[in-house]
Amino acid sequence: MPELSLPWGPSELRIVLPEHWQLQQVARATLPKAKDNWPDELAMLISQSGGEAGLGQLLAARRGGRIVLVVEDATRHSPLAKIIEVIMREIAHARIADSQVEVVFATGMHPPVTIAEAVAKLGPFAQSLRWRSNCCHDQSAYVCLGRWGGIDVWLDRLVASADLRILISSVSPHLQAGFGGGYKMLFPGCARIDTIGALHRQGLSRSPRPLVGTDGAANPMRKAIDAAGQLADSNSGRSYGVLYVLDESDSPTLIAVGEPPSCQQMLAKRCSVACGVLTESPADILLVNAYPRDSDLWQSFKCIANTQWAARAGGVIVCLTRCEMGSYGMKIPPWPLSPSGTRRLVRLLGPAALGSLLTRLVPSLAGDAAFFVRLALATINRNPVLMVSPTLHAELGRFPGLTILPTVEQAFSLAEKILGGGSRRVVAFPAGGITFPVLAASVETNAGERP
């Protein structure tokens, strides 16, 4: 019988496929393993970045000013404390006191970081530095920097007025912006709710298409993000990027420092080559593991969006996720229909029409929530989705439009009932949170096509 091992927290999960299923492809990233001395490499890169845009020079010119470290929240697995240790050595060398430094978690619309999460992310710096989360609903906490492309650009007031913003983030495939990192730490990471909503409306269309892995010059959301970031830098202070690509052990294997947009673009190109996997033909069954974006339900959905195009229209998507943080504060609306009933409704009304109706009926759906609603409806219109998560099964039991199951075996049994008997072609993405299919020309991507 075909077997497969998937990353599952600190260990691995062994999967045995039904004997009549064919494991057509195991889509893995080709990222090199990070060097053991990567902190030394980071320190060397920072010290070598000279000129007016080098970190040492930027700090020396702002010795009496405010420094903000904009960092990723608990849903990302970067070794943040070690990275901050390197940066704080530079700050101390510039004779800037810890009291002049603030850490801001770029939570966007995510829940605020808890004390325990901050300690886990920042280590000893959770005690020595001031820290807080973005609070996107506090209207008074933001300043409008101007307008770009119909978007009012609202940024956290204290982040906007900082003398130096050090953006610390990973660069990885992103379902809507192509790739994350760079100015995305400010927009939507430190933006107000209405700016977040406007950013996530960029690139939406009635006929969904793959946006993950797309070049920044052609990606509507990334273009808006970078334009807003440059607006912030022209308004007040400067931004400096410490960006990296993580290997499968969550250590930085590729690092770039300096101007955020150029660093992000360079790493995005490297990430595209390493994390985009050529898919010659669509699968009957897409088996995708949410790792390493498997912290909570919201993040786990992204692996489905990243990889769904590797399944044929009508094929079954089986998503596996640990979800150690569960639903992580997501408000699950009551929904009377079963997953199959929901799918029939979506296919009857159409995902675009139903999505517009839901966002009008529920005004609280804003920003990336509205984007996810539309994306989810288009996905279940095209493919039945089965999610395997013991944690979510115990906490929620069910979720609108998809089936939550406690075991892989139950998911495989249900997939066979949906598709019928016979041989089935399987494509597996062991790390679907950071990998995506690069579609051959013959692979259809029309989300509305019926099987």
Secondary structure as the mmCIF struct_conf table of DSSP 4:
data_model
#
loop_
_struct_conf.conf_type_id
_struct_conf.id
_struct_conf.beg_label_comp_id
_struct_conf.beg_label_asym_id
_struct_conf.beg_label_seq_id
_struct_conf.end_label_comp_id
_struct_conf.end_label_asym_id
_struct_conf.end_label_seq_id
STRN STRN1 GLU A 3 TRP A 8
TURN_TY1_P TURN_TY1_P1 GLY A 9 PRO A 10
STRN STRN2 SER A 11 VAL A 16
TURN_TY1_P TURN_TY1_P2 GLU A 19 HIS A 20
STRN STRN3 TRP A 21 VAL A 26
HELX_LH_PP_P HELX_LH_PP_P1 LEU A 31 LYS A 35
TURN_TY1_P TURN_TY1_P3 ASP A 36 ASN A 37
HELX_RH_AL_P HELX_RH_AL_P1 TRP A 38 GLN A 48
BEND BEND1 GLY A 51 GLY A 51
TURN_TY1_P TURN_TY1_P4 GLU A 52 ALA A 53
BEND BEND2 GLY A 54 GLY A 54
HELX_RH_AL_P HELX_RH_AL_P2 LEU A 55 ALA A 60
TURN_TY1_P TURN_TY1_P5 ALA A 61 GLY A 64
BEND BEND3 GLY A 65 GLY A 65
STRN STRN4 ILE A 67 VAL A 71
TURN_TY1_P TURN_TY1_P6 ALA A 74 THR A 75
BEND BEND4 ARG A 76 ARG A 76
HELX_RH_AL_P HELX_RH_AL_P3 LEU A 80 HIS A 93
TURN_TY1_P TURN_TY1_P7 ALA A 94 ARG A 95
HELX_RH_3T_P HELX_RH_3T_P1 ASP A 98 GLN A 100
STRN STRN5 VAL A 101 PHE A 105
TURN_TY1_P TURN_TY1_P8 GLY A 108 MET A 109
BEND BEND5 HIS A 110 HIS A 110
HELX_LH_PP_P HELX_LH_PP_P2 PRO A 111 THR A 114
HELX_RH_AL_P HELX_RH_AL_P4 ILE A 115 LEU A 122
TURN_TY1_P TURN_TY1_P9 GLY A 123 PRO A 124
HELX_RH_AL_P HELX_RH_AL_P5 PHE A 125 SER A 128
BEND BEND6 LEU A 129 LEU A 129
STRN STRN6 ARG A 130 SER A 133
TURN_TY1_P TURN_TY1_P10 CYS A 136 HIS A 137
HELX_RH_3T_P HELX_RH_3T_P2 GLN A 139 ALA A 141
STRN STRN7 TYR A 142 TRP A 148
TURN_TY1_P TURN_TY1_P11 GLY A 149 GLY A 150
STRN STRN8 ILE A 151 ASP A 156
HELX_RH_AL_P HELX_RH_AL_P6 ARG A 157 ALA A 160
TURN_TY1_P TURN_TY1_P12 SER A 161 SER A 161
BEND BEND7 ASP A 163 ASP A 163
STRN STRN9 LEU A 164 SER A 170
STRN STRN10 PRO A 173 HIS A 174
TURN_TY1_P TURN_TY1_P13 LEU A 175 ALA A 177
STRN STRN11 GLY A 178 PHE A 179
HELX_RH_3T_P HELX_RH_3T_P3 GLY A 182 MET A 185
TURN_TY1_P TURN_TY1_P14 LEU A 186 CYS A 190
STRN STRN12 ALA A 191 ALA A 191
HELX_RH_AL_P HELX_RH_AL_P7 ILE A 193 HIS A 200
TURN_TY1_P TURN_TY1_P15 ARG A 201 GLY A 203
BEND BEND8 ARG A 206 SER A 207
TURN_TY1_P TURN_TY1_P16 VAL A 212 GLY A 213
HELX_RH_3T_P HELX_RH_3T_P4 GLY A 216 ALA A 218
HELX_RH_AL_P HELX_RH_AL_P8 PRO A 220 ASN A 235
BEND BEND9 SER A 236 GLY A 237
STRN STRN13 ARG A 238 LEU A 246
TURN_TY1_P TURN_TY1_P17 GLU A 248 SER A 249
BEND BEND10 ASP A 250 ASP A 250
STRN STRN14 PRO A 252 GLY A 258
BEND BEND11 GLU A 259 GLU A 259
HELX_RH_AL_P HELX_RH_AL_P9 PRO A 260 CYS A 275
STRN STRN15 GLY A 276 THR A 279
BEND BEND12 GLU A 280 SER A 281
STRN STRN16 ALA A 283 ASN A 289
TURN_TY1_P TURN_TY1_P18 TYR A 291 PRO A 292
BEND BEND13 ARG A 293 ARG A 293
BEND BEND14 SER A 295 ASP A 296
HELX_RH_AL_P HELX_RH_AL_P10 LEU A 297 THR A 307
HELX_RH_3T_P HELX_RH_3T_P5 GLN A 308 ALA A 310
STRN STRN17 ALA A 311 LEU A 320
TURN_TY1_P TURN_TY1_P19 GLU A 324 GLY A 329
BEND BEND15 LEU A 337 LEU A 337
HELX_RH_AL_P HELX_RH_AL_P11 PRO A 339 LEU A 349
HELX_RH_AL_P HELX_RH_AL_P12 PRO A 351 LEU A 361
TURN_TY1_P TURN_TY1_P20 PRO A 363 SER A 364
TURN_TY1_P TURN_TY1_P21 GLY A 367 GLY A 367
HELX_RH_AL_P HELX_RH_AL_P13 ASP A 368 ARG A 382
STRN STRN18 VAL A 385 VAL A 388
HELX_RH_AL_P HELX_RH_AL_P14 PRO A 390 GLU A 395
TURN_TY1_P TURN_TY1_P22 LEU A 396 LEU A 396
BEND BEND16 GLY A 397 GLY A 397
STRN STRN19 PHE A 399 PHE A 399
TURN_TY1_P TURN_TY1_P23 PRO A 400 GLY A 401
STRN STRN20 LEU A 402 LEU A 402
STRN STRN21 THR A 403 LEU A 405
BEND BEND17 PRO A 406 PRO A 406
HELX_RH_AL_P HELX_RH_AL_P15 VAL A 408 LEU A 419
BEND BEND18 GLY A 421 GLY A 422
STRN STRN22 ARG A 424 PHE A 429
TURN_TY1_P TURN_TY1_P24 PRO A 430 ILE A 434
STRN STRN23 PHE A 436 LEU A 439
TURN_TY1_P TURN_TY1_P25 ALA A 441 SER A 442
BEND BEND19 VAL A 443 VAL A 443
TURN_TY1_P TURN_TY1_P26 ALA A 447 GLY A 448
#
